[in-house]
Amino acid sequence: MSELQDTLLRDPRFAALQARDIDPLLAAFWVADHEEGKVFFKEGKHADGAFLILSGEVSVTRKRLSGEELHSMGPGSWFGLVALLDDGRRSATCTAATPVKAAFLSEAAFQLLVQSAMPAAHAVQHAVASQLCSDFRHLQADLVAELDSGG
Amino acid sequence: MDLDAKLLGERLKDIGAHLGHAEVQAVAPYFQLRKVARDETLITAGEAVPAAWIIMDGGFVVRARVSGKDVAVVTLSPGMLLGEVSFLDGGPATATVVATTYGEVAMLDHASFEHLDKEHPREAMLLHHAFMRTLASRLRSATEHLERLRSQDGTQPRDVHVDAFGSMFGIGLLP
């Protein structure tokens, strides 16, 4: 079993799929190894896809904070989703904090998934939604903390 | 109560779900139209919310507790989406929403969405995607606000912080 398949199958939504449903999905991703320090994308650039981390850590930084790391992400996390969904520019720079293996889903492949009714497409949509919701709730908690601190 | 499918189609376009006439006709039966009285609470933060709402008519406000005080943080108007986070992840509501005028909202609950997904999977996917796009835009806006707050020297007025919180829920800010 590939690392991509292993990572996906840890999510119950993918684990519930039949092998014949998940195989086309695996083909939609481009898996590659990246050295520590590799810049996946820079803040302000147009989005061309999103990544799913299979191994390693990715750090997120923004210019406004002088390159200070905002947070890091590990295996099973998606990054690059916001710009892909709202057609905006990249809101942060994402860099490999360690050697990273990541699966890239291009914008074209993502749009094809959105337009299709494949079970695997549903699973991707729900996995992406789950990540966005988690990010939103964390952000809300951060904002509430800022408000309550009297800032 | 009958839902105006044509108006629903326009409101769906407002949230980025560009469905054709036949597609709107397909999804409309899965929505329920609900009337909301002025000052009625539509959503209460922290409660289980198994639905998403699209504002068809009327005005609403998002309220939050800021330093122990109940504060209105952003106004919402027709064509805006409510409850998408809880709808997408099944978690508790992230904010309280109160009607400021008589209003009407089109509600899509989970059970109805699952039924829609079985009967019209493509339309369900388009709606789901529109909900995610709304969430992504709010996430971007709120992230930028939070960073602006953190990069300042801590002397920003309270309103700036409230605006940041409001940016999570709507694109219009209180005057």
Interface residues (C-beta under 8 A of the other chain):
Chain A: R62 R64 L65 L81 V82 L85 D86 G88 S91 V114 Q115 S116 A117 A121 H122 Q125 V128 A129 S130 L132 C133 S134 D135 F136 R137 L139 Q140 D142 L143 V144 E146 L147 D148 G150 G151
Chain B: A64 V66 S67 V85 L88 D89 G91 T94 D117 P121 R122 M125 L126 H128 H129 F131 M132 R133 L135 A136 S137 R138 L139 R140 A142 T143 E144 H145 L146 E147 R148 L149 R150 S151 G154 Q156 H161 V162 A164 F165 M168
